[in-house]
């Protein structure tokens, strides 16, 4: 499950990519260049989260929620999750549900 996007060029998603917005994060997906293994990238912007502690916590929450739903990840897609400020007040249950609905929606949009 540790197949993350590392290169800046892989994080760039244009307007043609499938998008799903929630109060906790924005999720985007596109066809991967490495079929057979889903990759994901996590973004917590300094503009949104001033403190590094908050940026790290936001990414940790997203990662934990993704691990709970790793069986739903489509191996033909790359995912980018952009954290929003309200993620820091969210419960684990709510986050897992939001990620699940985002993954299912993005999978349907890319078919």
LINDAUR-V347441 format. One record per run of one state. SS is the DSSP state (hx for helix, st for strand, lp for the rest). FROM is the first residue (numbers start at 0). TO is the last residue. If there is no record, write none. Layout:
ss:SS from:FROM to:TO
ss:SS from:FROM to:TO
This chain:
ss:lp from:0 to:2
ss:st from:3 to:3
ss:lp from:4 to:6
ss:hx from:7 to:10
ss:lp from:11 to:16
ss:st from:17 to:20
ss:lp from:21 to:23
ss:st from:24 to:30
ss:lp from:31 to:37
ss:st from:38 to:42
ss:lp from:43 to:50
ss:hx from:51 to:67
ss:lp from:68 to:68
ss:hx from:69 to:71
ss:lp from:72 to:75
ss:st from:76 to:82
ss:lp from:83 to:83
ss:hx from:84 to:88
ss:lp from:89 to:90
ss:hx from:91 to:108
ss:lp from:109 to:110
